[in-house]
Amino acid sequence: MKKRCFVRSSDHLRQLVSAIVTFCALFSPLAHADFDSSLGGFARSFPLSGYAYAQSGYGQVFWGDTSGILYGYVRPYIELDTAGTYQAALAAIEVFPVSFLGIRAGEEWNQNDSHYHDYACPTNVNCEGTMYRKFVEGQLLLGYSDWFASLWLRWDHWSHKNPELGDFMDPNTGLIAYQGGDSEMVARFFTGYNVTPEWAAIVAGNYYQMVHHFGIVRFGMAGARYRQGDFNAMVGLSHYQATEQKGGYGVFVGFTWALLPSVALK
């Protein structure tokens, strides 16, 4: 049964959203500036989880031409995620001096009203409630002929609205964070080969490490991606391994649909 939750952003998140709105108002008369929006979702059988999201941004190209790869842009964006008893709101900005190399930073508010079935929740750990995540991330995109790849490195700082309740759990990975706040290091890669214009074989890997309350999660995927215009779908097998949770194999499905394409390199 789904629980009702009252959604209220932190002051920092509201300030960041306000700054993004101001940015859009100031730069909207300029050329090569476009709003974008997309929908997406992801689900896996183990650990059993899934979510849907909606994202909207405003891309401003400050040099070059988006018909190629030699251009740079800045793009503030907001995102809303939901998984029934889990809600999240994110505001961030990404700056790519060149289209294939850039950074993004932002803040996310999370409200979790139920711990997930496949994540063990120790009696001394708070697995629900309101959490905040600040992050900085770098991304590199590579490609040659039919081969493509993306690499991400990210630093997260997690905090809980009620630290007096004890250590708490990152609902995305199952890692336990120190009650006074914790840092999480994240490394991800995604690579594939276009077999046909629509179909590609893909492999991906994610590595998460909580720093102060030490814990590690490794999550790998292999499968196929279908691409038609601005719509992408993928399916395949996955493997989850963690120091604080049980591991196992599963299947995954996901999709993204760019309703209004962004200036980001595809």
Contacts in CASP RR format, 6 or more apart in sequence:
PFRMAT RR
TARGET T0000
AUTHOR 0000-0000-0000
METHOD contacts of the structure
MODEL  1
MKKRCFVRSSDHLRQLVSAIVTFCALFSPLAHADFDSSLGGFARSFPLSG
YAYAQSGYGQVFWGDTSGILYGYVRPYIELDTAGTYQAALAAIEVFPVSF
LGIRAGEEWNQNDSHYHDYACPTNVNCEGTMYRKFVEGQLLLGYSDWFAS
LWLRWDHWSHKNPELGDFMDPNTGLIAYQGGDSEMVARFFTGYNVTPEWA
AIVAGNYYQMVHHFGIVRFGMAGARYRQGDFNAMVGLSHYQATEQKGGYG
VFVGFTWALLPSVALK
2 84 0 8 1.000
2 85 0 8 1.000
3 85 0 8 1.000
3 113 0 8 1.000
3 114 0 8 1.000
5 85 0 8 1.000
5 87 0 8 1.000
5 111 0 8 1.000
5 113 0 8 1.000
7 87 0 8 1.000
7 89 0 8 1.000
7 111 0 8 1.000
9 17 0 8 1.000
9 89 0 8 1.000
9 109 0 8 1.000
10 107 0 8 1.000
10 109 0 8 1.000
10 132 0 8 1.000
12 107 0 8 1.000
12 132 0 8 1.000
12 134 0 8 1.000
13 89 0 8 1.000
13 91 0 8 1.000
13 107 0 8 1.000
13 108 0 8 1.000
13 109 0 8 1.000
13 132 0 8 1.000
16 91 0 8 1.000
16 92 0 8 1.000
16 106 0 8 1.000
16 107 0 8 1.000
17 78 0 8 1.000
17 91 0 8 1.000
19 76 0 8 1.000
20 58 0 8 1.000
20 76 0 8 1.000
20 77 0 8 1.000
20 78 0 8 1.000
20 91 0 8 1.000
20 93 0 8 1.000
23 58 0 8 1.000
23 76 0 8 1.000
23 93 0 8 1.000
24 58 0 8 1.000
24 76 0 8 1.000
27 33 0 8 1.000
27 58 0 8 1.000
27 60 0 8 1.000
28 58 0 8 1.000
30 60 0 8 1.000
32 60 0 8 1.000
32 61 0 8 1.000
32 66 0 8 1.000
32 263 0 8 1.000
33 58 0 8 1.000
33 59 0 8 1.000
33 60 0 8 1.000
33 61 0 8 1.000
34 58 0 8 1.000
34 59 0 8 1.000
34 260 0 8 1.000
34 262 0 8 1.000
34 263 0 8 1.000
35 56 0 8 1.000
35 57 0 8 1.000
35 58 0 8 1.000
35 59 0 8 1.000
35 260 0 8 1.000
36 56 0 8 1.000
36 57 0 8 1.000
36 58 0 8 1.000
36 59 0 8 1.000
36 75 0 8 1.000
36 77 0 8 1.000
36 258 0 8 1.000
36 260 0 8 1.000
36 261 0 8 1.000
36 262 0 8 1.000
36 263 0 8 1.000
37 54 0 8 1.000
37 55 0 8 1.000
37 56 0 8 1.000
37 57 0 8 1.000
37 258 0 8 1.000
37 259 0 8 1.000
37 260 0 8 1.000
38 54 0 8 1.000
38 55 0 8 1.000
38 56 0 8 1.000
38 256 0 8 1.000
38 257 0 8 1.000
38 258 0 8 1.000
38 259 0 8 1.000
38 260 0 8 1.000
38 262 0 8 1.000
39 52 0 8 1.000
39 53 0 8 1.000
39 54 0 8 1.000
39 55 0 8 1.000
39 256 0 8 1.000
39 257 0 8 1.000
39 259 0 8 1.000
40 52 0 8 1.000
40 53 0 8 1.000
40 54 0 8 1.000
40 254 0 8 1.000
40 255 0 8 1.000
40 256 0 8 1.000
40 257 0 8 1.000
41 50 0 8 1.000
41 51 0 8 1.000
41 52 0 8 1.000
41 53 0 8 1.000
41 254 0 8 1.000
41 255 0 8 1.000
41 256 0 8 1.000
42 50 0 8 1.000
42 51 0 8 1.000
42 252 0 8 1.000
42 253 0 8 1.000
42 254 0 8 1.000
43 49 0 8 1.000
43 50 0 8 1.000
43 51 0 8 1.000
43 252 0 8 1.000
43 253 0 8 1.000
43 254 0 8 1.000
44 50 0 8 1.000
44 238 0 8 1.000
44 240 0 8 1.000
44 250 0 8 1.000
44 251 0 8 1.000
44 252 0 8 1.000
44 253 0 8 1.000
45 250 0 8 1.000
45 251 0 8 1.000
45 252 0 8 1.000
46 118 0 8 1.000
46 238 0 8 1.000
46 240 0 8 1.000
46 247 0 8 1.000
46 248 0 8 1.000
46 249 0 8 1.000
46 250 0 8 1.000
47 116 0 8 1.000
47 118 0 8 1.000
47 119 0 8 1.000
47 174 0 8 1.000
47 240 0 8 1.000
47 245 0 8 1.000
48 116 0 8 1.000
48 117 0 8 1.000
48 118 0 8 1.000
49 83 0 8 1.000
49 116 0 8 1.000
49 118 0 8 1.000
50 83 0 8 1.000
51 81 0 8 1.000
51 82 0 8 1.000
51 83 0 8 1.000
51 86 0 8 1.000
52 81 0 8 1.000
52 82 0 8 1.000
52 83 0 8 1.000
53 79 0 8 1.000
53 80 0 8 1.000
53 81 0 8 1.000
53 82 0 8 1.000
54 79 0 8 1.000
54 80 0 8 1.000
55 77 0 8 1.000
55 78 0 8 1.000
55 79 0 8 1.000
55 80 0 8 1.000
56 77 0 8 1.000
56 78 0 8 1.000
56 79 0 8 1.000
57 75 0 8 1.000
57 76 0 8 1.000
57 77 0 8 1.000
57 78 0 8 1.000
57 262 0 8 1.000
58 75 0 8 1.000
58 76 0 8 1.000
58 77 0 8 1.000
59 73 0 8 1.000
59 74 0 8 1.000
59 75 0 8 1.000
59 76 0 8 1.000
59 262 0 8 1.000
59 263 0 8 1.000
60 73 0 8 1.000
60 74 0 8 1.000
60 75 0 8 1.000
60 263 0 8 1.000
61 71 0 8 1.000
61 72 0 8 1.000
61 73 0 8 1.000
61 263 0 8 1.000
62 72 0 8 1.000
62 73 0 8 1.000
62 74 0 8 1.000
63 71 0 8 1.000
63 72 0 8 1.000
64 70 0 8 1.000
64 71 0 8 1.000
64 72 0 8 1.000
65 71 0 8 1.000
66 99 0 8 1.000
66 263 0 8 1.000
68 99 0 8 1.000
69 98 0 8 1.000
69 99 0 8 1.000
69 100 0 8 1.000
69 265 0 8 1.000
70 98 0 8 1.000
70 99 0 8 1.000
71 98 0 8 1.000
71 99 0 8 1.000
71 263 0 8 1.000
72 96 0 8 1.000
72 97 0 8 1.000
72 98 0 8 1.000
72 99 0 8 1.000
73 95 0 8 1.000
73 96 0 8 1.000
73 99 0 8 1.000
73 263 0 8 1.000
73 264 0 8 1.000
74 93 0 8 1.000
74 94 0 8 1.000
74 95 0 8 1.000
74 96 0 8 1.000
75 93 0 8 1.000
75 94 0 8 1.000
75 95 0 8 1.000
75 96 0 8 1.000
75 262 0 8 1.000
75 263 0 8 1.000
75 264 0 8 1.000
76 91 0 8 1.000
76 92 0 8 1.000
76 93 0 8 1.000
76 94 0 8 1.000
77 91 0 8 1.000
77 92 0 8 1.000
77 93 0 8 1.000
77 94 0 8 1.000
78 89 0 8 1.000
78 90 0 8 1.000
78 91 0 8 1.000
78 92 0 8 1.000
79 88 0 8 1.000
79 89 0 8 1.000
79 90 0 8 1.000
79 92 0 8 1.000
80 87 0 8 1.000
80 88 0 8 1.000
80 89 0 8 1.000
80 90 0 8 1.000
81 87 0 8 1.000
81 88 0 8 1.000
81 89 0 8 1.000
81 90 0 8 1.000
82 88 0 8 1.000
85 112 0 8 1.000
85 113 0 8 1.000
85 114 0 8 1.000
86 110 0 8 1.000
86 111 0 8 1.000
86 112 0 8 1.000
86 113 0 8 1.000
86 114 0 8 1.000
86 171 0 8 1.000
87 110 0 8 1.000
87 111 0 8 1.000
88 108 0 8 1.000
88 109 0 8 1.000
88 110 0 8 1.000
88 111 0 8 1.000
89 108 0 8 1.000
89 109 0 8 1.000
90 106 0 8 1.000
90 107 0 8 1.000
90 108 0 8 1.000
90 109 0 8 1.000
91 106 0 8 1.000
91 107 0 8 1.000
92 104 0 8 1.000
92 105 0 8 1.000
92 106 0 8 1.000
92 107 0 8 1.000
92 135 0 8 1.000
93 104 0 8 1.000
93 105 0 8 1.000
93 106 0 8 1.000
94 102 0 8 1.000
94 103 0 8 1.000
94 104 0 8 1.000
94 264 0 8 1.000
95 102 0 8 1.000
95 103 0 8 1.000
95 104 0 8 1.000
96 102 0 8 1.000
96 103 0 8 1.000
96 264 0 8 1.000
96 265 0 8 1.000
99 141 0 8 1.000
99 264 0 8 1.000
99 265 0 8 1.000
100 140 0 8 1.000
100 141 0 8 1.000
100 142 0 8 1.000
100 265 0 8 1.000
101 139 0 8 1.000
101 140 0 8 1.000
101 141 0 8 1.000
102 138 0 8 1.000
102 139 0 8 1.000
102 140 0 8 1.000
103 136 0 8 1.000
103 137 0 8 1.000
103 138 0 8 1.000
103 139 0 8 1.000
104 135 0 8 1.000
104 136 0 8 1.000
104 137 0 8 1.000
104 138 0 8 1.000
104 139 0 8 1.000
105 135 0 8 1.000
105 136 0 8 1.000
105 137 0 8 1.000
106 134 0 8 1.000
106 135 0 8 1.000
106 136 0 8 1.000
107 132 0 8 1.000
107 133 0 8 1.000
107 134 0 8 1.000
107 135 0 8 1.000
108 132 0 8 1.000
108 133 0 8 1.000
108 134 0 8 1.000
108 135 0 8 1.000
109 130 0 8 1.000
109 131 0 8 1.000
109 132 0 8 1.000
110 130 0 8 1.000
110 131 0 8 1.000
110 132 0 8 1.000
110 133 0 8 1.000
110 171 0 8 1.000
111 129 0 8 1.000
111 130 0 8 1.000
111 131 0 8 1.000
112 127 0 8 1.000
112 128 0 8 1.000
112 129 0 8 1.000
112 131 0 8 1.000
112 171 0 8 1.000
113 128 0 8 1.000
113 129 0 8 1.000
114 128 0 8 1.000
115 121 0 8 1.000
115 127 0 8 1.000
115 128 0 8 1.000
115 169 0 8 1.000
115 171 0 8 1.000
116 171 0 8 1.000
116 174 0 8 1.000
118 245 0 8 1.000
118 246 0 8 1.000
119 127 0 8 1.000
119 169 0 8 1.000
119 171 0 8 1.000
119 174 0 8 1.000
119 245 0 8 1.000
120 244 0 8 1.000
120 245 0 8 1.000
120 246 0 8 1.000
121 127 0 8 1.000
121 169 0 8 1.000
122 176 0 8 1.000
124 166 0 8 1.000
124 167 0 8 1.000
125 166 0 8 1.000
125 167 0 8 1.000
125 168 0 8 1.000
125 169 0 8 1.000
125 176 0 8 1.000
126 160 0 8 1.000
126 162 0 8 1.000
126 165 0 8 1.000
126 166 0 8 1.000
126 167 0 8 1.000
126 168 0 8 1.000
126 169 0 8 1.000
126 179 0 8 1.000
127 168 0 8 1.000
127 169 0 8 1.000
127 171 0 8 1.000
129 160 0 8 1.000
129 161 0 8 1.000
129 162 0 8 1.000
129 168 0 8 1.000
130 160 0 8 1.000
130 161 0 8 1.000
130 162 0 8 1.000
131 158 0 8 1.000
131 159 0 8 1.000
131 160 0 8 1.000
131 161 0 8 1.000
131 168 0 8 1.000
131 170 0 8 1.000
131 171 0 8 1.000
132 158 0 8 1.000
132 159 0 8 1.000
132 160 0 8 1.000
132 161 0 8 1.000
133 156 0 8 1.000
133 157 0 8 1.000
133 158 0 8 1.000
134 156 0 8 1.000
134 157 0 8 1.000
135 154 0 8 1.000
135 155 0 8 1.000
135 156 0 8 1.000
135 157 0 8 1.000
136 154 0 8 1.000
136 155 0 8 1.000
137 152 0 8 1.000
137 153 0 8 1.000
137 154 0 8 1.000
137 155 0 8 1.000
137 186 0 8 1.000
138 152 0 8 1.000
138 153 0 8 1.000
138 154 0 8 1.000
139 150 0 8 1.000
139 151 0 8 1.000
139 152 0 8 1.000
140 150 0 8 1.000
140 151 0 8 1.000
141 148 0 8 1.000
141 149 0 8 1.000
141 150 0 8 1.000
141 265 0 8 1.000
142 148 0 8 1.000
142 149 0 8 1.000
142 150 0 8 1.000
142 151 0 8 1.000
143 149 0 8 1.000
146 193 0 8 1.000
146 194 0 8 1.000
146 195 0 8 1.000
147 191 0 8 1.000
147 192 0 8 1.000
147 193 0 8 1.000
147 194 0 8 1.000
148 191 0 8 1.000
148 192 0 8 1.000
148 193 0 8 1.000
148 194 0 8 1.000
148 200 0 8 1.000
149 189 0 8 1.000
149 190 0 8 1.000
149 191 0 8 1.000
149 192 0 8 1.000
150 188 0 8 1.000
150 189 0 8 1.000
150 190 0 8 1.000
150 191 0 8 1.000
151 188 0 8 1.000
151 189 0 8 1.000
152 186 0 8 1.000
152 187 0 8 1.000
152 188 0 8 1.000
152 189 0 8 1.000
153 186 0 8 1.000
153 187 0 8 1.000
154 185 0 8 1.000
154 186 0 8 1.000
154 187 0 8 1.000
154 188 0 8 1.000
155 183 0 8 1.000
155 184 0 8 1.000
155 185 0 8 1.000
155 186 0 8 1.000
156 183 0 8 1.000
156 184 0 8 1.000
156 185 0 8 1.000
156 186 0 8 1.000
157 181 0 8 1.000
157 182 0 8 1.000
157 183 0 8 1.000
157 184 0 8 1.000
158 168 0 8 1.000
158 170 0 8 1.000
158 177 0 8 1.000
158 181 0 8 1.000
158 182 0 8 1.000
158 183 0 8 1.000
158 184 0 8 1.000
159 180 0 8 1.000
159 181 0 8 1.000
160 166 0 8 1.000
160 168 0 8 1.000
160 177 0 8 1.000
160 179 0 8 1.000
160 180 0 8 1.000
160 181 0 8 1.000
163 179 0 8 1.000
163 180 0 8 1.000
163 181 0 8 1.000
164 179 0 8 1.000
165 179 0 8 1.000
166 179 0 8 1.000
167 176 0 8 1.000
167 177 0 8 1.000
167 178 0 8 1.000
167 179 0 8 1.000
167 213 0 8 1.000
168 176 0 8 1.000
168 177 0 8 1.000
168 179 0 8 1.000
169 175 0 8 1.000
169 176 0 8 1.000
169 177 0 8 1.000
170 176 0 8 1.000
170 177 0 8 1.000
170 184 0 8 1.000
170 208 0 8 1.000
170 210 0 8 1.000
173 184 0 8 1.000
173 208 0 8 1.000
173 217 0 8 1.000
173 242 0 8 1.000
174 217 0 8 1.000
174 242 0 8 1.000
174 244 0 8 1.000
174 245 0 8 1.000
175 184 0 8 1.000
175 208 0 8 1.000
175 210 0 8 1.000
175 213 0 8 1.000
175 215 0 8 1.000
175 216 0 8 1.000
175 217 0 8 1.000
175 242 0 8 1.000
175 244 0 8 1.000
176 210 0 8 1.000
176 213 0 8 1.000
176 215 0 8 1.000
176 244 0 8 1.000
177 184 0 8 1.000
177 210 0 8 1.000
177 212 0 8 1.000
177 213 0 8 1.000
178 212 0 8 1.000
178 213 0 8 1.000
181 212 0 8 1.000
182 210 0 8 1.000
182 211 0 8 1.000
182 212 0 8 1.000
182 213 0 8 1.000
183 210 0 8 1.000
183 211 0 8 1.000
183 212 0 8 1.000
184 208 0 8 1.000
184 209 0 8 1.000
184 210 0 8 1.000
184 211 0 8 1.000
185 208 0 8 1.000
185 209 0 8 1.000
185 211 0 8 1.000
186 206 0 8 1.000
186 207 0 8 1.000
186 208 0 8 1.000
186 209 0 8 1.000
187 206 0 8 1.000
187 207 0 8 1.000
188 204 0 8 1.000
188 205 0 8 1.000
188 206 0 8 1.000
188 207 0 8 1.000
189 204 0 8 1.000
189 205 0 8 1.000
190 202 0 8 1.000
190 203 0 8 1.000
190 204 0 8 1.000
190 205 0 8 1.000
191 202 0 8 1.000
191 203 0 8 1.000
191 204 0 8 1.000
192 200 0 8 1.000
192 201 0 8 1.000
192 202 0 8 1.000
192 203 0 8 1.000
192 225 0 8 1.000
193 200 0 8 1.000
193 201 0 8 1.000
194 200 0 8 1.000
195 201 0 8 1.000
197 227 0 8 1.000
198 226 0 8 1.000
198 227 0 8 1.000
198 228 0 8 1.000
199 224 0 8 1.000
199 225 0 8 1.000
199 226 0 8 1.000
199 227 0 8 1.000
200 224 0 8 1.000
200 225 0 8 1.000
200 227 0 8 1.000
201 223 0 8 1.000
201 224 0 8 1.000
201 225 0 8 1.000
202 221 0 8 1.000
202 222 0 8 1.000
202 223 0 8 1.000
202 224 0 8 1.000
202 225 0 8 1.000
202 234 0 8 1.000
203 221 0 8 1.000
203 222 0 8 1.000
203 223 0 8 1.000
204 220 0 8 1.000
204 221 0 8 1.000
204 222 0 8 1.000
205 218 0 8 1.000
205 219 0 8 1.000
205 220 0 8 1.000
205 221 0 8 1.000
206 217 0 8 1.000
206 218 0 8 1.000
206 219 0 8 1.000
206 220 0 8 1.000
207 216 0 8 1.000
207 217 0 8 1.000
207 218 0 8 1.000
208 216 0 8 1.000
208 217 0 8 1.000
208 218 0 8 1.000
208 219 0 8 1.000
209 215 0 8 1.000
209 216 0 8 1.000
209 217 0 8 1.000
210 216 0 8 1.000
214 243 0 8 1.000
215 242 0 8 1.000
215 243 0 8 1.000
215 244 0 8 1.000
216 242 0 8 1.000
216 243 0 8 1.000
217 240 0 8 1.000
217 241 0 8 1.000
217 242 0 8 1.000
217 243 0 8 1.000
217 245 0 8 1.000
218 239 0 8 1.000
218 240 0 8 1.000
218 241 0 8 1.000
218 242 0 8 1.000
219 238 0 8 1.000
219 239 0 8 1.000
219 240 0 8 1.000
219 241 0 8 1.000
220 238 0 8 1.000
220 239 0 8 1.000
220 240 0 8 1.000
221 236 0 8 1.000
221 237 0 8 1.000
221 238 0 8 1.000
221 239 0 8 1.000
221 252 0 8 1.000
222 236 0 8 1.000
222 237 0 8 1.000
222 238 0 8 1.000
223 234 0 8 1.000
223 235 0 8 1.000
223 236 0 8 1.000
223 237 0 8 1.000
224 234 0 8 1.000
224 235 0 8 1.000
224 236 0 8 1.000
225 232 0 8 1.000
225 233 0 8 1.000
225 234 0 8 1.000
226 232 0 8 1.000
226 233 0 8 1.000
226 234 0 8 1.000
230 257 0 8 1.000
230 258 0 8 1.000
230 259 0 8 1.000
230 261 0 8 1.000
231 255 0 8 1.000
231 256 0 8 1.000
231 257 0 8 1.000
231 258 0 8 1.000
232 255 0 8 1.000
232 256 0 8 1.000
232 257 0 8 1.000
233 253 0 8 1.000
233 254 0 8 1.000
233 255 0 8 1.000
234 252 0 8 1.000
234 253 0 8 1.000
234 254 0 8 1.000
234 255 0 8 1.000
235 251 0 8 1.000
235 252 0 8 1.000
235 253 0 8 1.000
235 254 0 8 1.000
236 251 0 8 1.000
236 252 0 8 1.000
236 253 0 8 1.000
237 249 0 8 1.000
237 250 0 8 1.000
237 251 0 8 1.000
237 252 0 8 1.000
238 249 0 8 1.000
238 250 0 8 1.000
238 251 0 8 1.000
238 252 0 8 1.000
239 248 0 8 1.000
239 249 0 8 1.000
239 250 0 8 1.000
240 247 0 8 1.000
240 248 0 8 1.000
240 249 0 8 1.000
240 250 0 8 1.000
241 247 0 8 1.000
241 248 0 8 1.000
END
